Amino acid sequence: MWVKQVAAAGAAATAVGLAVAFGSWYTVDQTERGVLLRNGAIIGVAQPGLGFKVPLIDTVQKISVRNELLRWEKLESYSHDQQAAHYIISVNYQINPDKVSQIYAEFGGAEGAVRRLITPNVLKHSKIVIGQFTAQSTIQERAKLNTLIAEAVQKAVEGPLTVTGVQVEDIKFSPAYEKSIEDRMLAEVEVLKLRQNAEREKVQAQITVTKAAAEADATLAKARASADATRLWGDAEASAIRARGLLWRTTQRSFRWFRLSAGTATCRRPWFPAEPCP
């Protein structure tokens, strides 16, 4: 019996010794910081690497300082024109390594900081910004919508952590409204097509008018050329007729002169009026 008690005591002492030995040191990853607690009170911040603590009295609460991602799905809001919007939003944040003790003291850890600082501001300001856009503009101006939400959330979240990015991953409206937008877009495309056809017909009409004007000018020029040719031909013909008439009259006078001067001593020639006959 006594031997068994001694053996049990020895085993207990060994267990306590092992617990003390293994509980006197700790390691912190490079992407973490450790909040060192003694009986629940913060006594320091453990940096990356190997550290030592008082066994059974000191504890280390590790907090990530990496750039973390949060994602909210199935969020709902209303646009400026009272259309129900369903959207997904994601947020990147990072805890300041120098503020991990404040994170633990005020929020009990990273999850508490997210729950109290980031989540309510994301839900609040995303709904406010979406409410400033119509349903159509949220689709057409997605980049502007995303920028305004990011600016609002980053400005609202102040404290030991920083929001490094906000992204509206998706936003949808009711199937009926999306169908109405699709029909409107198709109608706009049809109107644009009709305008293009009208412009094309207008250009073709202008081309036809220009071509007709050119053909009319060509016809007019041809007619003028023909008229000028006819007038010149008529002038030449008239000149020829006058020349023939003058020749005929001259010849007639010559004949009369010869007949009249047949019985006289003096011969008068039309070209030498006073010259006597030989």
Secondary structure, 3 states (H helix, E strand, C coil): CHHHHHHHHHHHHHHHHHHHHHCCEEEECCCEEEEEEECCEEEEEECCEEEECCCCCEEEEEEECCCEEEEEEEEEEECCCCCEEEEEEEEEEEECHHHHHHHHHHHCCHHHHHHHHHHHHHHHHHHHHHCCCCHHHHHHCHHHHHHHHHHHHHHHCCCCEEEEEEEEEEEECCHHHHHHHHHHHHHHHHHHHHHHHHHHHHHHHHHHHHHHHHHHHHHHHHHHHHHHHHHHHHHHHHHHHHHHHHHHHHHHHHHHHHHHHHHCCCCCCCCCCCCCCC
